[in-house]
């Protein structure tokens, strides 16, 4: 699972610039109070990340140990550990810069000279992992993405240098396990984690559990699928089973239920 990074347009002679008549930037949280507005459970997220990473590590270890699967037949899996790096030049963001001609600060979409991203990702995909009928897909990604050069700013010149690129968390992990009891009946459990991230270039939005913020989250999902006949499929699901309250600009749905009845031609 590759963490999304800000893409840049092909570099040309001279910087790409937006029209001077661009819309003026509106601060994300004008006059925000010192007391956090939203509610959340950030103190527990690190523990849950450790558990999620432990699940992935245990799965990788199990998939790589033939002694655990000799009774389950041949193991069909893939394991990957990769590093990645990206250097983004002249990415476009809405920010402020001093306009000499107007003799004042002007907010518009402008270039960020340099953003550097490095990271590492471990991924596992396997069938009959540890026991016959157990399929597992899991990944964990660590990313460091910083603004290294930028003439623009949010409040004061230089306040974006060394800050995290917006919308890029340091840690992200997913895991899905499916038990195939027989060809017509299966059950799945999914885990999703994302660490703290920011929406602003100067990382001033320290409280992600509020409107326009981006919070960490850890959720679990369940799904049961049954095919009672060749053309019929019944599925039941629970999303966000642990009812975690998290935000991405607005509150995300808490625990929710779904039911599906499908007939195929």
Beta strands, then each sheet from edge to edge (+ up, - down):
strand 1: 76-99
strand 2: 104-127
strand 3: 134-149
strand 4: 171-182
strand 5: 185-194
strand 6: 217-229
strand 7: 232-239
strand 8: 256-263
sheet 1: 1+ 2- 3+ 4- 5+ 6- 7+ 8-
end
